[in-house]
Amino acid sequence: MESEIQHIRLPDRLILGNHAEIQKLLDGIDPDRPVTLDFSGVDQIDSTGIAMIGLLRKNQSALRVVGLSEHHRRLIDVFSDKGSSAAHAREGSTSIPARSRWENLKLFLVLLADELANVGGYVWHRRGIYPGEIRQQLYLIGYGSVFIVSVITFLVGVTIALTSAEQLNNFGANIYLADLVGFGMVRELVPLMAGIILAGKVGASITAEISSMKVLEEVDALQTMGLNPEKFLMVPRLIAISLAVPLLFTLANIIGIFGGMLVGKFFSGITFSAFYQEMLTIIDLSDFLFGLGKTMVFGWVIVISSGFKGFSVTRGALGVGIATTESVVLSISLIIVLDSFFALLAY
């Protein structure tokens, strides 16, 4: 009879730390009566929770599962084919509905808030990250981007100087080329160009890596082992880009301004010392910090956007390609929007 069914509402965390509570639930179940397991309140599950399901299935002739999310269903699939077939048999196979833009925005902001907390927690406690991962990510993100950032910013500096030098020379104001190049590079062009370059190089790499792990169910395996995938995968990259951005920003400014100096020397007759002295009359430390702050914000936006798209992938190898493309588009779009917002505040 329906009244004889044992309805068990599971706790929010089916993990090793709640083993005593889980064992108490198991001890209170009558093996001769049908059981309904309610997963609607479960937020976290690891191998302990999966082992509980396996034990109940073995000892219980009539087991019904309700409220099992698609994420937890796939997590159980990693370790138990029977669990997958039983859950699908009881609840039916459902496709993952497309999320609305507001839902995506909410998830993006939640991920951002979580990573701010996770980075702060790691800096304070120094736990939860694989040893050496930050150093490896710093090498990939920082050192791996030096060449492309240097080349692009040098060419941007040369281009800006070339397009401006002739007009300034016509008015006898060639010395002001130093002001234009210095101010434009430090406050606007270097942050913007560095952000776009990192979005295409670093952001695409992060999305491809995380989405591949998601498709291969390695992210689910991390969660099953009791690890927080978002913290384990994202915090090293966020710390690495926070350390790499000041170095890349400084190097890009030096090389970009040097490109402008070369143009000033050979097209406007401005010596290096005169160029440098004039440039210092228009820019100071506050301009450098403003540009650095913008670049730092852009770097965080790139990593968060890339991770968000990587964790959201759902459709196998095709989804990896789509997520990688979308992450670059999202990162560059947010960089442009934020750059406009910074300009509105500053000017």
N, C-alpha and C positions, 0 to 999 in steps of 0.2 A: 504493500500500500504506500501511497505518497507520503503518509504521516510517518512511515518507518524509515524514510530516507534521512541519512545523517548529512546535514549541510555544514560543511567546515569552511569558515571564512579564514583564509590564510593571512598571516601577519604581513606587514609591508616589506620586511626584509627576510628572505629565505637564504640566509648566509650562515657561515660557520659560527659567527659570533652569537647567533640566535639558536644554536643547536639545542639548548635545554628547552626552550619554548617549543621548537619543532618536535622534539622527542615527546614532550607532554601531550601535544596534539595527537601524535601517533598512538600513544598508549591509551588515549581515551576513545579510540575508534573501535566499534564492534565489527569484527570481520564477517559476521553473518548477515549484516544489513548493508544495503547499497549506500554508497557515499557520493556526495557531490562536493567537489573541490572548487571553491570560489577564489579565482585569481584576480578579481577586480581591484583589490587593494594592494597588490604586490608591486613594489617599485624596483626592487633589486633581488636578483637570484644568482646563486653560484652553484658549484657542484653539490653542495649539501642539499639544496632544494631539489635538484634534479634526482639525487639519490633517494630522497623521500618519495618522489613520484614513482620511481622505479620500484621501491619497496611496497608501496600501496598497490601498485598494479599486480605485483606478484602475489600478494596476500588477499586482495580484494577481488571478488568475482564480478561485482557490478560497480564500476568506477566511472563517474561522469565529471568532466572538466568544463567549467564555465568561466567567462571573464578573462580568458587567456589572450593576451595581446599578441599581435603579429611578431613583435620583437622577441618576446619570451618564447613564442612557438618556435621561431627559428633558432633561438638559443638552445632549446631542448633538442632540436634536430641535430645539432652538432654532436651530441653524445648518445642519443637514443632514437633509432629508427622507429621503435615501437611507440615511443612517446609521441613522435610526429604523427604516425598513422592513427593513434588513438585520439589525439586531439583533433585531427582533421575529421575523423569519423564522427566525433561527438558534435563538433561545432560547425563543420563544413569549411571548405577552403574559401577564403575571402581575399580579394585583391586589395592592394594598398591604395586608398583613394588619394587623388592629387590634393596637395595642401594649397590653401588659399594664400594670397600675398600677405594677409594679416597674420596668418599662422606662421608663415615663413619669417616674417619680421619678429614675431614673438619668440620663435626658436632662436633666431640670430641674437636677439638681445639677451636671452637666457644664457646662451653659450658665452657671450661676452662677459656677463656678470659672473658666471661660474669660473671663467678663466682668470678674471681679475682676482677672485678669491683664491683660486688654486695657486696662482703665481705668488700672491702674498703669503699663503700657507707654506709654500715650498721655501721661500726666502727666509721665513721665520724658523721652520722646523727642519729643513733640508731632508725631507723624506718623500718617498713616492715616485722617484724618478730613477730610471736605470743609470748606474754610474757611467760617466763618460759620454752620455747622450748629448748634454749641452755642448760639450767641447766638439763633438762630431757635427752637430747642427751649426755651430758657429763657423766651422771650417767650410761647410757646404754653402751656408747663406752668406757669410762674410767674404772669406777668401775666394769662394767660387764666383762672386759677383764683381770682384775688383776690376777685372779686365774690361768687361762690357760696360760697367758704369764709367770707368775712366775714358774709354774711347768715345762713348756717346756724349758725355759732358764736355770733353775737349772739342768735339765737332760742333756742339751747340754754342760754346763760347766763341769759336771761330766764326760761325755763321752769324750770330748776333752782332759781333764786332764788324764783320764785313758789310752787313746790310745797313749799319748805322754810320760807319766811318765816312763814307762819301758824302752823306747829307751834312754831317757835322763839319767836314772840311770845307764845304761850300760856304758855310757861314763863319768860318774861322774859329769854330768852337771845338776843334779836334781834341783838346784836352779833356773835354767832358765825356769822351768815350770811356774813360776810366770809371766815371761815376755810373754811367749807364750799365756797363758790363758788371761792375762789382755789385751794385744794388740789385740788378736783375737776377744775377746768378745766385747770390746768397739768400735772398728772400723768396724768390719765385721759381726760377728755372731749375735749379738743382733739386729742391724738394719734389717738384712735379715730375721731372725726368727720372729721378731716382725711384720715386714711387711707381711709375709706369714700368720701368725696367724690372724692378723687383716683383711686380705683379705678374709679368710675363714669364720671368725666369723662376723665381722662388715660389710664387703662388701656385703656378701650374704644377710644379714638382710636388708640393705638399698635397694638393688635391689628388693627384694621380696616385701618390703613395697611400694616403688614407683610404681613398675609395677602393683601391685594389685590395687592401686589407679588409675592408667592409664586405666586398663581394666574396672574398675567400673565407669569410667568417672568422678571420683572425681577431677582429674587434670583439665579436661575441665570445671568443675564447679568452680574451683578456678579462672581460667582465666575469666570466665563469670562474676564473682564478682569483676573483675578489679584488681586481684592479679597476680603477676608474679610467676607461679608455680616453676620455677627453683630457684628463689630467696627465696621464702617462704619455700621450702622443703630442699634446698641444703645448704644455708648459715648457719643455726644452726648446721648442721652436720660438715661442714668445720671448723667452729669456735670451736666446741666441740673437734674434733680430733686434732686441733692445740693446745688446752689446755691440752688434755690428753696425747699426745705423749711424751712431756718432762718428765712427771711423770712416765709413763710406761717405758720409756727408762732408766731412772735412777734406778727404782726399778729392772728392768730386769738385769741391769749390776751388781747391788749389789748381787742379788741372784745367778746369773750365776757365778760370780767370787767367791762367797762363796762356791759354789759347787766345784770349782777347788781347793779352799783352803782345803776343807775336804780331797780331794784326795791327795793333797800335804802333809797334816799332817799324814795320815795313810798309804800311800804307798811310800812316798819319805822322810819322816821324816823332813819336812819343817814346822817350827812353823808359826803360823798365823802372828806374827809380822815380821818375816823374809820374808815371802811371800809378805806381804804388802809393806815393804820397797824396796824389789827388783822390784816389779811391778811399783812403782813410778819412778824408774830409766829409764823406757822405755816408759811410757805413761804420758802425761800431759794434760792440759786443751784443747789444740788445738785438740788432738785426741778425747776427749769427745765431743767437739763442732762439729767436722767432723761427728762423728757417729750420733749425734743428728740431724744435718742437713739432713743427708741421711734418717733417720727415718721420719722426718717431710715431706720430699718430697714424700716418699713412702705412708704416710698417706693421703696426698692430692690426689695422684694418685688413691688410693683405692676408696676414696669418689667420685671423678669425674668419674672414670670408672663405678662404681656401679650406679651412677645417670644416666649416659649416657645410660647404658643398660636398666635401669628401664624406662626411658622416651621413649625408642625406641621400647618397646614391642608392638606387634600388634595382637597376636593370642590367646586371652583369657587365660584360665587357663593353657593351654599347653605352651603358650608363656611366662608365668610367670616362669615356671620351666626352660625353655630354657634360658631365660634372666639371671636368677640367676646363672646357671651353667656357662654361657659365661662370666658373670661379674667376677667370681672368676678366671677363666682361663686368662682373659684379665689382671686383676690386678696383678696376680703372674707373668705373662709374662713380663709386663712392669716393675715390680720390678726387675726381673733378668736382663733385658736389661739396666735399669738405674744403677743397682749395678755394672755391667760391665763397664759402662761409667764412673762412679765415680772412679773405680779402675784404669781405663786408665788415668784419670786426676791426681790421687794421686800418682801413682807409675810409 
